[in-house]
Structure formats: structure tokens, C-alpha cells
Amino acid sequence: MWAGGRVLLGVAGGVLAALCFLAAADDRLENELYVTAGDELYRAKRGPRNESLESCDFGVGPGVLRGAYAQLPRYFADSGKVEDLESRLMTCMTRIQGFGEEAFPRHARGDARMADFQRLAAFIAAQSNGMPLAAPLEHPREVEAYRIGERLFHRRAGAHDFSCATCHAAPGKRIRLQRLVDFSNRGDAQQSIATWPAYRAATGEVHTLQEWLATCYWAARHPQLRYGSEASIALTVFLVQQAAGGVIATPGVKR
Ligand code: HEC
């Protein structure tokens, strides 16, 4: 090859590497902004009762955040429900801060009210970074939620008669060159679930897991998934159990 060409290629490669590095640094910065904003929201006195969320019990004691996300979803005796991080936030926002239904997104997709949940979830999940996903599966309600989630995952419906399993339960499936996560494979499931909430370059936002489930339901032409619904939580229980042991590293970065 012409020597000048090689130098040019080298320079082009260097520029590309620098651009990739900058893009990665940009993703990290975006993630940090969400976590910091979530921290502020968590401590801010808000809602009709002008209270902060600092006394919320995410399962390991009021005000304890370290390790809480690693054990979600789980059964909560005070609400009598199995709750994931996002529905637990709704419970605490209702009970402690006095927020009503109108403060919560109805459908996670394209609802401006998701903004606070994206930030709060990013902050709280990050307090479990480095810990394995270890949601309990002991209480009868937890086992029941798992079974419902498993059935929903395999339930075919909608115009295309797709189930989640159609796209996500076989090795090496692709859509338009993009590899699909195989949730029947533990390693694959761990890598996916342990990195939610996640920043998506496509939207420039940090999204929550429930938000993503709603997006996939929509893409599969199913009826809209209600935010914080029993179905949404049950699917989360199922996916988190498939991913048990995955080491939490949030917010992740996805395409
Ligand atoms: C038509 C195929 C299809 C169906 C059906 C489908 N998905 Fe997806 N799913 C995708 C694609 C494509 C992506 C990757 C999108 C992206 O990241 O740009 C994805 C990504 C995901 C992710 C995030 C993976 C990651 O990168 O961490 C989760 C979680 C998920 N889907 C869950 C579900 C669930 C639950 C259902 C059933 C309600 C479902 N999907 C149904 C195509 C599908």
C-alpha cells in the first residue's frame, strides 16, 4: 500500500477510536446525570404531604438503599403485593408523599411522567452495583407471580400471534442484524437484566425495565402494557429469576 495511504488510514482509525471513546464518555456522563438527578429527587420534599422518599422501605429496611434493588421484585407485607422497584416507588410516593394516580404514567411508552421514574430507578438500582441479582422466590405470592410471568412470556397474542418467546427464547436469533437476547439462556439473561435501567443511544434517555417491557409489547403488537400492573411485575419477576446471579451494573448502555 502507498505509505501516505497507510498514514491516512492510521489517522482515520485514530479519529474513529477517539470518536468512539468520546461517545462512550458521553454515555457515562448521561448516566451519571440521571443518577445524580435521581438522588436529588429521592431526597426532595415533594407531593401533597411535602415529604421525601427517605423513609421508603424497598425491602431491606426504611431508608436502606444498599442492596435493596438486588432483592427485587419481592413480596411486601405492608401492601400485600409482589412489587418491583418501580411499583414500590409508586407505593411509597402514594403512602409517604401523598401522590395520586394522576402522578403516575399510565403506559410506560411515551409518557412524560416517566421522567421522575427513570431518574429515581437509575439512582436506586445503582446502589446495588456489584451485587448479584438475588430476588427471593419463597413467598407463595412470589411463586405465583413467577408462574404468571412465565405464562405471559410464552403467551401468543396480537396481530402477528407473537409471544416474547418467539423472539427471545432461542439462541442466535436476529432482527435486522441485531442479536436478540435469549432469556432461556442464563448468561444471556444475566447480561441483559443486570444492566437495566439502561441508557439507549437511540433515545438519549435512561429507560427502566418496565418501560422496555412496554416497548416490546408494543413492538409485538400486543395490547398496551399498563405501567406498574400485575402483568408487568409478573414478567419482571420471571425475567429477574431467569437472570439470577447476574452482577448488577447499572445504568447499562444499550443500542
Ligand atoms: C418481534 C420480536 C420481539 C418480540 C415478540 C419481543 N421482543 Fe423484546 N426485543 C426485541 C428486540 C429487537 C430487542 C432489542 C431492541 C433494541 O435494543 O434496540 C428486544 C429487547 C428486549 C429486552 C432488552 C434486552 C436487552 O438488551 O437488555 C427485553 C427485556 C425484552 N426485549 C423483553 C421482551 C418481552 C418480555 C417480550 C414479550 C412481552 C418481548 N421482549 C417480545 C424483539 C422482540
py3Dmol code that shows the C-alpha trace and the ligand (Angstrom):
import py3Dmol

protein = """\
ATOM      1  CA  MET A   1       0.000   0.000   0.000  1.00  0.00           C
ATOM      2  CA  TRP A   2       1.081   3.578  -0.672  1.00  0.00           C
ATOM      3  CA  ALA A   3       2.781   4.765   2.531  1.00  0.00           C
ATOM      4  CA  GLY A   4       0.789   8.010   2.658  1.00  0.00           C
ATOM      5  CA  GLY A   5      -2.401   5.955   2.416  1.00  0.00           C
ATOM      6  CA  ARG A   6      -1.322   3.873   5.370  1.00  0.00           C
ATOM      7  CA  VAL A   7      -0.695   7.023   7.403  1.00  0.00           C
ATOM      8  CA  LEU A   8      -4.077   8.401   6.344  1.00  0.00           C
ATOM      9  CA  LEU A   9      -5.752   5.145   7.366  1.00  0.00           C
ATOM     10  CA  GLY A  10      -3.901   5.262  10.645  1.00  0.00           C
ATOM     11  CA  VAL A  11      -5.084   8.805  11.256  1.00  0.00           C
ATOM     12  CA  ALA A  12      -8.653   7.883  10.283  1.00  0.00           C
ATOM     13  CA  GLY A  13      -8.501   4.926  12.680  1.00  0.00           C
ATOM     14  CA  GLY A  14      -7.231   7.172  15.426  1.00  0.00           C
ATOM     15  CA  VAL A  15     -10.019   9.678  14.829  1.00  0.00           C
ATOM     16  CA  LEU A  16     -12.596   6.862  14.848  1.00  0.00           C
ATOM     17  CA  ALA A  17     -11.190   5.467  18.094  1.00  0.00           C
ATOM     18  CA  ALA A  18     -11.265   8.947  19.635  1.00  0.00           C
ATOM     19  CA  LEU A  19     -14.871   9.422  18.490  1.00  0.00           C
ATOM     20  CA  CYS A  20     -15.864   6.051  19.992  1.00  0.00           C
ATOM     21  CA  PHE A  21     -14.096   6.978  23.196  1.00  0.00           C
ATOM     22  CA  LEU A  22     -15.908  10.320  23.294  1.00  0.00           C
ATOM     23  CA  ALA A  23     -19.244   8.618  22.608  1.00  0.00           C
ATOM     24  CA  ALA A  24     -18.631   6.159  25.468  1.00  0.00           C
ATOM     25  CA  ALA A  25     -17.630   9.024  27.774  1.00  0.00           C
ATOM     26  CA  ASP A  26     -20.816  10.805  26.699  1.00  0.00           C
ATOM     27  CA  ASP A  27     -22.968   7.769  27.623  1.00  0.00           C
ATOM     28  CA  ARG A  28     -21.284   7.603  31.001  1.00  0.00           C
ATOM     29  CA  LEU A  29     -21.878  11.303  31.600  1.00  0.00           C
ATOM     30  CA  GLU A  30     -25.548  10.924  30.637  1.00  0.00           C
ATOM     31  CA  ASN A  31     -25.875   8.011  33.078  1.00  0.00           C
ATOM     32  CA  GLU A  32     -24.255   9.997  35.867  1.00  0.00           C
ATOM     33  CA  LEU A  33     -26.656  12.873  35.270  1.00  0.00           C
ATOM     34  CA  TYR A  34     -29.638  10.529  35.678  1.00  0.00           C
ATOM     35  CA  VAL A  35     -28.228   9.003  38.867  1.00  0.00           C
ATOM     36  CA  THR A  36     -27.492  12.432  40.364  1.00  0.00           C
ATOM     37  CA  ALA A  37     -30.929  13.746  39.414  1.00  0.00           C
ATOM     38  CA  GLY A  38     -32.482  10.598  40.963  1.00  0.00           C
ATOM     39  CA  ASP A  39     -30.534  11.170  44.181  1.00  0.00           C
ATOM     40  CA  GLU A  40     -31.914  14.724  44.351  1.00  0.00           C
ATOM     41  CA  LEU A  41     -35.483  13.563  43.649  1.00  0.00           C
ATOM     42  CA  TYR A  42     -35.181  10.871  46.338  1.00  0.00           C
ATOM     43  CA  ARG A  43     -34.183  13.451  48.964  1.00  0.00           C
ATOM     44  CA  ALA A  44     -36.510  16.244  47.834  1.00  0.00           C
ATOM     45  CA  LYS A  45     -39.639  17.021  49.839  1.00  0.00           C
ATOM     46  CA  ARG A  46     -42.407  16.612  47.287  1.00  0.00           C
ATOM     47  CA  GLY A  47     -46.063  15.782  46.806  1.00  0.00           C
ATOM     48  CA  PRO A  48     -49.169  16.924  48.710  1.00  0.00           C
ATOM     49  CA  ARG A  49     -47.544  15.878  52.016  1.00  0.00           C
ATOM     50  CA  ASN A  50     -44.248  17.596  51.249  1.00  0.00           C
ATOM     51  CA  GLU A  51     -42.217  14.553  52.297  1.00  0.00           C
ATOM     52  CA  SER A  52     -39.093  12.956  50.865  1.00  0.00           C
ATOM     53  CA  LEU A  53     -38.761   9.274  49.933  1.00  0.00           C
ATOM     54  CA  GLU A  54     -36.010   8.763  52.502  1.00  0.00           C
ATOM     55  CA  SER A  55     -38.243   6.668  54.799  1.00  0.00           C
ATOM     56  CA  CYS A  56     -39.375   4.331  51.999  1.00  0.00           C
ATOM     57  CA  ASP A  57     -38.688   0.644  52.680  1.00  0.00           C
ATOM     58  CA  PHE A  58     -37.515  -1.034  49.470  1.00  0.00           C
ATOM     59  CA  GLY A  59     -37.401  -4.391  51.232  1.00  0.00           C
ATOM     60  CA  VAL A  60     -34.267  -4.246  53.378  1.00  0.00           C
ATOM     61  CA  GLY A  61     -35.472  -1.625  55.858  1.00  0.00           C
ATOM     62  CA  PRO A  62     -36.719   2.001  55.766  1.00  0.00           C
ATOM     63  CA  GLY A  63     -34.136   4.266  54.177  1.00  0.00           C
ATOM     64  CA  VAL A  64     -31.772   1.406  53.289  1.00  0.00           C
ATOM     65  CA  LEU A  65     -30.815   1.528  49.614  1.00  0.00           C
ATOM     66  CA  ARG A  66     -27.591  -0.501  49.505  1.00  0.00           C
ATOM     67  CA  GLY A  67     -28.534  -3.940  48.197  1.00  0.00           C
ATOM     68  CA  ALA A  68     -32.288  -3.246  48.029  1.00  0.00           C
ATOM     69  CA  TYR A  69     -32.557  -3.466  44.239  1.00  0.00           C
ATOM     70  CA  ALA A  70     -30.638  -6.770  44.225  1.00  0.00           C
ATOM     71  CA  GLN A  71     -33.559  -8.354  46.105  1.00  0.00           C
ATOM     72  CA  LEU A  72     -36.390  -7.002  43.992  1.00  0.00           C
ATOM     73  CA  PRO A  73     -39.065  -7.902  42.989  1.00  0.00           C
ATOM     74  CA  ARG A  74     -40.270  -9.343  46.281  1.00  0.00           C
ATOM     75  CA  TYR A  75     -43.424  -9.689  48.392  1.00  0.00           C
ATOM     76  CA  PHE A  76     -44.235  -6.755  50.679  1.00  0.00           C
ATOM     77  CA  ALA A  77     -46.467  -7.491  53.668  1.00  0.00           C
ATOM     78  CA  ASP A  78     -47.477  -3.810  54.041  1.00  0.00           C
ATOM     79  CA  SER A  79     -49.039  -3.618  50.573  1.00  0.00           C
ATOM     80  CA  GLY A  80     -49.871  -7.341  50.334  1.00  0.00           C
ATOM     81  CA  LYS A  81     -48.303  -7.358  46.852  1.00  0.00           C
ATOM     82  CA  VAL A  82     -45.240  -8.517  44.996  1.00  0.00           C
ATOM     83  CA  GLU A  83     -43.516  -5.316  43.881  1.00  0.00           C
ATOM     84  CA  ASP A  84     -40.587  -4.460  41.671  1.00  0.00           C
ATOM     85  CA  LEU A  85     -38.581  -1.260  42.106  1.00  0.00           C
ATOM     86  CA  GLU A  86     -40.952   0.844  40.027  1.00  0.00           C
ATOM     87  CA  SER A  87     -44.221  -0.268  41.620  1.00  0.00           C
ATOM     88  CA  ARG A  88     -42.583   0.059  45.048  1.00  0.00           C
ATOM     89  CA  LEU A  89     -41.734   3.650  44.169  1.00  0.00           C
ATOM     90  CA  MET A  90     -45.410   4.202  43.321  1.00  0.00           C
ATOM     91  CA  THR A  91     -46.436   2.675  46.660  1.00  0.00           C
ATOM     92  CA  CYS A  92     -44.074   4.959  48.607  1.00  0.00           C
ATOM     93  CA  MET A  93     -44.983   8.034  46.555  1.00  0.00           C
ATOM     94  CA  THR A  94     -48.641   7.344  47.378  1.00  0.00           C
ATOM     95  CA  ARG A  95     -48.259   6.448  51.048  1.00  0.00           C
ATOM     96  CA  ILE A  96     -45.461   8.783  52.109  1.00  0.00           C
ATOM     97  CA  GLN A  97     -45.737  11.731  49.737  1.00  0.00           C
ATOM     98  CA  GLY A  98     -49.483  11.590  49.093  1.00  0.00           C
ATOM     99  CA  PHE A  99     -49.250  11.471  45.295  1.00  0.00           C
ATOM    100  CA  GLY A 100     -52.352  10.204  43.454  1.00  0.00           C
ATOM    101  CA  GLU A 101     -52.727   8.045  40.348  1.00  0.00           C
ATOM    102  CA  GLU A 102     -52.518  11.133  38.134  1.00  0.00           C
ATOM    103  CA  ALA A 103     -48.815  11.472  39.004  1.00  0.00           C
ATOM    104  CA  PHE A 104     -48.027   8.054  37.526  1.00  0.00           C
ATOM    105  CA  PRO A 105     -47.532   7.085  33.888  1.00  0.00           C
ATOM    106  CA  ARG A 106     -50.407   5.022  32.551  1.00  0.00           C
ATOM    107  CA  HIS A 107     -48.365   3.369  29.844  1.00  0.00           C
ATOM    108  CA  ALA A 108     -44.615   3.492  30.194  1.00  0.00           C
ATOM    109  CA  ARG A 109     -44.116   4.176  26.495  1.00  0.00           C
ATOM    110  CA  GLY A 110     -44.022   7.825  25.546  1.00  0.00           C
ATOM    111  CA  ASP A 111     -45.478   9.203  28.790  1.00  0.00           C
ATOM    112  CA  ALA A 112     -43.751  12.356  30.077  1.00  0.00           C
ATOM    113  CA  ARG A 113     -44.490  11.249  33.637  1.00  0.00           C
ATOM    114  CA  MET A 114     -41.826   8.531  33.181  1.00  0.00           C
ATOM    115  CA  ALA A 115     -39.069  11.131  33.690  1.00  0.00           C
ATOM    116  CA  ASP A 116     -39.043  11.001  37.514  1.00  0.00           C
ATOM    117  CA  PHE A 117     -39.219   7.192  37.491  1.00  0.00           C
ATOM    118  CA  GLN A 118     -36.276   6.940  35.098  1.00  0.00           C
ATOM    119  CA  ARG A 119     -34.165   9.068  37.431  1.00  0.00           C
ATOM    120  CA  LEU A 120     -35.296   7.520  40.717  1.00  0.00           C
ATOM    121  CA  ALA A 121     -34.881   3.973  39.346  1.00  0.00           C
ATOM    122  CA  ALA A 122     -31.420   4.784  37.957  1.00  0.00           C
ATOM    123  CA  PHE A 123     -30.298   6.140  41.330  1.00  0.00           C
ATOM    124  CA  ILE A 124     -31.726   3.351  43.493  1.00  0.00           C
ATOM    125  CA  ALA A 125     -30.650   0.481  41.216  1.00  0.00           C
ATOM    126  CA  ALA A 126     -27.090   1.850  41.126  1.00  0.00           C
ATOM    127  CA  GLN A 127     -26.901   1.425  44.925  1.00  0.00           C
ATOM    128  CA  SER A 128     -26.756  -2.353  44.254  1.00  0.00           C
ATOM    129  CA  ASN A 129     -23.997  -2.213  41.667  1.00  0.00           C
ATOM    130  CA  GLY A 130     -21.545  -5.091  42.029  1.00  0.00           C
ATOM    131  CA  MET A 131     -24.091  -7.312  43.808  1.00  0.00           C
ATOM    132  CA  PRO A 132     -25.741 -10.388  42.259  1.00  0.00           C
ATOM    133  CA  LEU A 133     -29.438 -10.361  41.322  1.00  0.00           C
ATOM    134  CA  ALA A 134     -30.968 -12.324  44.203  1.00  0.00           C
ATOM    135  CA  ALA A 135     -34.728 -11.739  44.301  1.00  0.00           C
ATOM    136  CA  PRO A 136     -36.412 -14.143  46.724  1.00  0.00           C
ATOM    137  CA  LEU A 137     -38.700 -16.863  45.339  1.00  0.00           C
ATOM    138  CA  GLU A 138     -40.157 -18.246  48.536  1.00  0.00           C
ATOM    139  CA  HIS A 139     -43.380 -16.488  49.475  1.00  0.00           C
ATOM    140  CA  PRO A 140     -46.384 -18.116  47.751  1.00  0.00           C
ATOM    141  CA  ARG A 141     -47.191 -14.769  46.108  1.00  0.00           C
ATOM    142  CA  GLU A 142     -43.644 -14.600  44.678  1.00  0.00           C
ATOM    143  CA  VAL A 143     -44.006 -18.109  43.270  1.00  0.00           C
ATOM    144  CA  GLU A 144     -47.441 -17.214  41.874  1.00  0.00           C
ATOM    145  CA  ALA A 145     -46.047 -14.053  40.195  1.00  0.00           C
ATOM    146  CA  TYR A 146     -43.222 -16.097  38.668  1.00  0.00           C
ATOM    147  CA  ARG A 147     -45.705 -18.584  37.192  1.00  0.00           C
ATOM    148  CA  ILE A 148     -47.877 -15.789  35.765  1.00  0.00           C
ATOM    149  CA  GLY A 149     -44.775 -14.130  34.280  1.00  0.00           C
ATOM    150  CA  GLU A 150     -43.637 -17.395  32.726  1.00  0.00           C
ATOM    151  CA  ARG A 151     -47.074 -17.908  31.159  1.00  0.00           C
ATOM    152  CA  LEU A 152     -47.179 -14.351  29.850  1.00  0.00           C
ATOM    153  CA  PHE A 153     -43.720 -14.801  28.354  1.00  0.00           C
ATOM    154  CA  HIS A 154     -44.957 -17.788  26.339  1.00  0.00           C
ATOM    155  CA  ARG A 155     -48.459 -16.480  25.590  1.00  0.00           C
ATOM    156  CA  ARG A 156     -49.012 -15.809  21.895  1.00  0.00           C
ATOM    157  CA  ALA A 157     -51.311 -12.934  21.010  1.00  0.00           C
ATOM    158  CA  GLY A 158     -51.767  -9.910  18.791  1.00  0.00           C
ATOM    159  CA  ALA A 159     -51.972  -9.481  15.019  1.00  0.00           C
ATOM    160  CA  HIS A 160     -48.755 -11.473  14.443  1.00  0.00           C
ATOM    161  CA  ASP A 161     -49.512 -14.142  17.055  1.00  0.00           C
ATOM    162  CA  PHE A 162     -46.117 -13.460  18.672  1.00  0.00           C
ATOM    163  CA  SER A 163     -45.092 -14.303  22.213  1.00  0.00           C
ATOM    164  CA  CYS A 164     -41.986 -12.951  23.938  1.00  0.00           C
ATOM    165  CA  ALA A 165     -40.559 -16.434  23.416  1.00  0.00           C
ATOM    166  CA  THR A 166     -40.970 -16.109  19.627  1.00  0.00           C
ATOM    167  CA  CYS A 167     -38.123 -13.603  19.647  1.00  0.00           C
ATOM    168  CA  HIS A 168     -36.389 -14.251  22.978  1.00  0.00           C
ATOM    169  CA  ALA A 169     -36.141 -17.989  23.655  1.00  0.00           C
ATOM    170  CA  ALA A 170     -33.784 -19.388  21.042  1.00  0.00           C
ATOM    171  CA  PRO A 171     -30.028 -18.971  20.627  1.00  0.00           C
ATOM    172  CA  GLY A 172     -28.633 -16.681  17.937  1.00  0.00           C
ATOM    173  CA  LYS A 173     -31.892 -15.095  16.720  1.00  0.00           C
ATOM    174  CA  ARG A 174     -31.547 -11.780  14.928  1.00  0.00           C
ATOM    175  CA  ILE A 175     -33.751  -8.985  13.659  1.00  0.00           C
ATOM    176  CA  ARG A 176     -32.144  -6.688  11.092  1.00  0.00           C
ATOM    177  CA  LEU A 177     -28.630  -7.778  12.149  1.00  0.00           C
ATOM    178  CA  GLN A 178     -29.411  -7.122  15.790  1.00  0.00           C
ATOM    179  CA  ARG A 179     -28.901 -10.092  18.065  1.00  0.00           C
ATOM    180  CA  LEU A 180     -31.901 -10.839  20.284  1.00  0.00           C
ATOM    181  CA  VAL A 181     -31.439 -11.696  23.945  1.00  0.00           C
ATOM    182  CA  ASP A 182     -32.220 -15.367  24.641  1.00  0.00           C
ATOM    183  CA  PHE A 183     -33.910 -15.362  28.046  1.00  0.00           C
ATOM    184  CA  SER A 184     -33.839 -19.175  28.207  1.00  0.00           C
ATOM    185  CA  ASN A 185     -30.037 -18.876  28.472  1.00  0.00           C
ATOM    186  CA  ARG A 186     -28.873 -17.815  31.938  1.00  0.00           C
ATOM    187  CA  GLY A 187     -25.750 -15.971  30.806  1.00  0.00           C
ATOM    188  CA  ASP A 188     -27.677 -14.041  28.181  1.00  0.00           C
ATOM    189  CA  ALA A 189     -30.479 -13.197  30.630  1.00  0.00           C
ATOM    190  CA  GLN A 190     -27.961 -12.098  33.285  1.00  0.00           C
ATOM    191  CA  GLN A 191     -26.173  -9.770  30.936  1.00  0.00           C
ATOM    192  CA  SER A 192     -29.435  -8.198  29.822  1.00  0.00           C
ATOM    193  CA  ILE A 193     -31.350  -7.829  33.077  1.00  0.00           C
ATOM    194  CA  ALA A 194     -28.401  -6.883  35.338  1.00  0.00           C
ATOM    195  CA  THR A 195     -27.777  -3.779  33.212  1.00  0.00           C
ATOM    196  CA  TRP A 196     -31.272  -2.224  33.455  1.00  0.00           C
ATOM    197  CA  PRO A 197     -32.093   0.650  33.910  1.00  0.00           C
ATOM    198  CA  ALA A 198     -30.094   1.464  30.802  1.00  0.00           C
ATOM    199  CA  TYR A 199     -29.147   4.366  28.588  1.00  0.00           C
ATOM    200  CA  ARG A 200     -30.185   3.939  24.958  1.00  0.00           C
ATOM    201  CA  ALA A 201     -28.323   5.986  22.419  1.00  0.00           C
ATOM    202  CA  ALA A 202     -31.380   5.705  20.135  1.00  0.00           C
ATOM    203  CA  THR A 203     -33.491   7.816  22.503  1.00  0.00           C
ATOM    204  CA  GLY A 204     -30.799   9.595  24.518  1.00  0.00           C
ATOM    205  CA  GLU A 205     -32.580   8.614  27.744  1.00  0.00           C
ATOM    206  CA  VAL A 206     -32.096   6.166  30.590  1.00  0.00           C
ATOM    207  CA  HIS A 207     -35.028   3.737  30.427  1.00  0.00           C
ATOM    208  CA  THR A 208     -36.409   1.437  33.111  1.00  0.00           C
ATOM    209  CA  LEU A 209     -37.074  -2.279  32.673  1.00  0.00           C
ATOM    210  CA  GLN A 210     -40.866  -1.832  32.818  1.00  0.00           C
ATOM    211  CA  GLU A 211     -40.574   0.831  30.159  1.00  0.00           C
ATOM    212  CA  TRP A 212     -38.715  -1.603  27.954  1.00  0.00           C
ATOM    213  CA  LEU A 213     -41.251  -4.381  28.530  1.00  0.00           C
ATOM    214  CA  ALA A 214     -43.965  -1.974  27.370  1.00  0.00           C
ATOM    215  CA  THR A 215     -41.907  -1.172  24.265  1.00  0.00           C
ATOM    216  CA  CYS A 216     -41.565  -4.870  23.416  1.00  0.00           C
ATOM    217  CA  TYR A 217     -45.289  -5.456  23.993  1.00  0.00           C
ATOM    218  CA  TRP A 218     -45.995  -2.618  21.614  1.00  0.00           C
ATOM    219  CA  ALA A 219     -43.482  -3.920  19.054  1.00  0.00           C
ATOM    220  CA  ALA A 220     -45.064  -7.373  19.275  1.00  0.00           C
ATOM    221  CA  ARG A 221     -48.478  -5.733  18.522  1.00  0.00           C
ATOM    222  CA  HIS A 222     -49.961  -6.776  21.855  1.00  0.00           C
ATOM    223  CA  PRO A 223     -52.361  -4.562  23.820  1.00  0.00           C
ATOM    224  CA  GLN A 224     -50.573  -1.794  25.760  1.00  0.00           C
ATOM    225  CA  LEU A 225     -48.963  -2.908  28.983  1.00  0.00           C
ATOM    226  CA  ARG A 226     -50.222  -0.853  31.934  1.00  0.00           C
ATOM    227  CA  TYR A 227     -47.366   0.689  33.939  1.00  0.00           C
ATOM    228  CA  GLY A 228     -46.971  -0.926  37.342  1.00  0.00           C
ATOM    229  CA  SER A 229     -49.619  -3.554  36.536  1.00  0.00           C
ATOM    230  CA  GLU A 230     -49.625  -7.072  37.928  1.00  0.00           C
ATOM    231  CA  ALA A 231     -48.728  -8.344  34.444  1.00  0.00           C
ATOM    232  CA  SER A 232     -45.756  -6.005  34.155  1.00  0.00           C
ATOM    233  CA  ILE A 233     -44.485  -7.004  37.601  1.00  0.00           C
ATOM    234  CA  ALA A 234     -45.030 -10.740  36.942  1.00  0.00           C
ATOM    235  CA  LEU A 235     -42.983 -10.551  33.727  1.00  0.00           C
ATOM    236  CA  THR A 236     -40.263  -8.729  35.651  1.00  0.00           C
ATOM    237  CA  VAL A 237     -40.273 -11.454  38.344  1.00  0.00           C
ATOM    238  CA  PHE A 238     -39.863 -14.109  35.655  1.00  0.00           C
ATOM    239  CA  LEU A 239     -37.050 -12.293  33.808  1.00  0.00           C
ATOM    240  CA  VAL A 240     -35.162 -11.468  37.036  1.00  0.00           C
ATOM    241  CA  GLN A 241     -35.321 -15.124  38.115  1.00  0.00           C
ATOM    242  CA  GLN A 242     -34.005 -16.209  34.695  1.00  0.00           C
ATOM    243  CA  ALA A 243     -31.128 -13.779  35.306  1.00  0.00           C
ATOM    244  CA  ALA A 244     -30.453 -14.758  38.968  1.00  0.00           C
ATOM    245  CA  GLY A 245     -26.800 -14.336  39.928  1.00  0.00           C
ATOM    246  CA  GLY A 246     -26.117 -11.723  37.244  1.00  0.00           C
ATOM    247  CA  VAL A 247     -23.897  -8.998  38.677  1.00  0.00           C
ATOM    248  CA  ILE A 248     -25.684  -5.646  38.700  1.00  0.00           C
ATOM    249  CA  ALA A 249     -24.006  -2.884  36.662  1.00  0.00           C
ATOM    250  CA  THR A 250     -26.455  -0.029  36.141  1.00  0.00           C
ATOM    251  CA  PRO A 251     -27.261   2.137  34.350  1.00  0.00           C
ATOM    252  CA  GLY A 252     -26.114  -0.006  31.433  1.00  0.00           C
ATOM    253  CA  VAL A 253     -25.688   1.205  27.874  1.00  0.00           C
ATOM    254  CA  LYS A 254     -27.825  -0.377  25.131  1.00  0.00           C
ATOM    255  CA  ARG A 255     -28.226   0.269  21.443  1.00  0.00           C
TER     256      ARG A 255
END
"""
ligand_1 = """\
43
HEC
C -40.803 -9.292 17.254
C -39.723 -9.706 18.117
C -39.857 -9.374 19.600
C -40.843 -9.769 20.453
C -42.096 -10.562 20.151
C -40.446 -9.307 21.765
N -39.257 -8.639 21.693
Fe -38.124 -7.989 23.245
N -36.751 -7.248 21.970
C -36.826 -7.306 20.602
C -35.731 -6.533 20.012
C -35.481 -6.317 18.518
C -34.985 -6.046 21.097
C -33.737 -5.189 21.027
C -34.149 -3.829 20.779
C -33.082 -2.844 20.968
O -32.386 -2.937 21.972
O -32.975 -1.989 20.096
C -35.645 -6.519 22.314
C -35.196 -6.265 23.582
C -35.794 -6.738 24.744
C -35.281 -6.536 26.073
C -33.987 -5.813 26.412
C -32.818 -6.673 26.105
C -31.525 -6.021 26.494
O -30.807 -5.581 25.612
O -31.253 -5.944 27.687
C -36.149 -7.119 26.949
C -36.050 -7.166 28.452
C -37.216 -7.669 26.151
N -36.975 -7.426 24.831
C -38.319 -8.324 26.680
C -39.388 -8.771 25.901
C -40.605 -9.323 26.460
C -40.883 -9.511 27.934
C -41.415 -9.634 25.414
C -42.839 -10.158 25.447
C -43.790 -9.256 26.019
C -40.689 -9.299 24.193
N -39.482 -8.758 24.538
C -41.170 -9.518 22.918
C -37.744 -8.012 19.866
C -38.877 -8.636 20.381
"""
view = py3Dmol.view(width=600, height=400)
view.addModel(protein, "pdb")
view.setStyle({"model": 0}, {"cartoon": {"style": "trace"}})
view.addModel(ligand_1, "xyz")
view.setStyle({"model": 1}, {"stick": {}})
view.zoomTo()
view.show()
